[in-house]
Amino acid sequence: MKDAFGTPQSLLVLGGTSEIGLATARRLITRRTRTVWLAGRPSPALETAAEGLRRIGADVRTVAFDALDPGSHEETLGKVFAEGDIDMVLLAFGVLGDQTADEAEPLAAVRVAQTNYTGAVSAGLICGTALQTQGHGSLVVLSSVAGERARRANFIYGSSKAGLDAFTQGLGDALHGTGVHVMVVRPGFVRSKMTAGREETPLATTPEAVALAIETGLRRRSETVWVPGALRLVMAGLRHVPRPLFRRLPV
């Protein structure tokens, strides 16, 4: 259960090597989170991430999880929830893809969509049901401002995040009143290994800043979190820009 400050005592990170996921885990561990599950493809990186969290005081366990294998999700995640209540699930997996290459190779574009959307739908529904059975818990889903309006530069990634965002909002409505808190997190450009070498967009942020926003959102029981907060106003304006003009904007 969460403590008096809203800090989850147990955390499941789907996407166990995600920089945002790990930054969030580190922040919550310093606030009294004690048990962390890191779910991801087995790799030295996953074990290194787990060891890093153990060094700051958490009981960390790893579990093999593949977003592209939804047929295995129910069994894999069921075993985690069978070990005890999970106070918070952070759905943090996803891929950016390569827009130019993915346009030329449709199967690569499909892989982006399957990872970011199909895999997340499967995992989100399974975790949502498990949290509802517990009668408590938070499901936090990393979306993106890229899903707010398709851009020429990344519409394959953006469309997958748009689907994920809409799905999460609907799931939150479905779980309303059950004791389960669902929160969508919409970061802008995040400086990380995944975005290294890519041109930054305005209002860029960091994994640590996203982690702080997640912690604040949990405490406030927010349904939607923008990182940084100014993006809420920026996107409200961009949503209504006529398409001929939008195509010319350097966004």
Sequence and secondary structure as in RCSB ss.txt:
>XXXX:A:sequence
MKDAFGTPQSLLVLGGTSEIGLATARRLITRRTRTVWLAGRPSPALETAAEGLRRIGADVRTVAFDALDPGSHEE
TLGKVFAEGDIDMVLLAFGVLGDQTADEAEPLAAVRVAQTNYTGAVSAGLICGTALQTQGHGSLVVLSSVAGERA
RRANFIYGSSKAGLDAFTQGLGDALHGTGVHVMVVRPGFVRSKMTAGREETPLATTPEAVALAIETGLRRRSETV
WVPGALRLVMAGLRHVPRPLFRRLPV
>XXXX:A:secstr
   TT   SEEEEESTT HHHHHHHHHHHHTT  EEEEEE  SHHHHHHHHHHHTTT EEEEEE  TT GGGHHH
HHHHHHHTS  SEEEE       HHHHHH HHHHHHHHIIIIIHHHHHHHHHHHHHHHHT EEEEEE  GGGTS 
 TTTHHHHHHHHHHHHHHHHHHHHHTTTTEEEEEEEE SB SGGGTTS   TT B HHHHHHHHHHHHHHT SEE
EESTTHHHHHHHHTTS HHHHTTS  
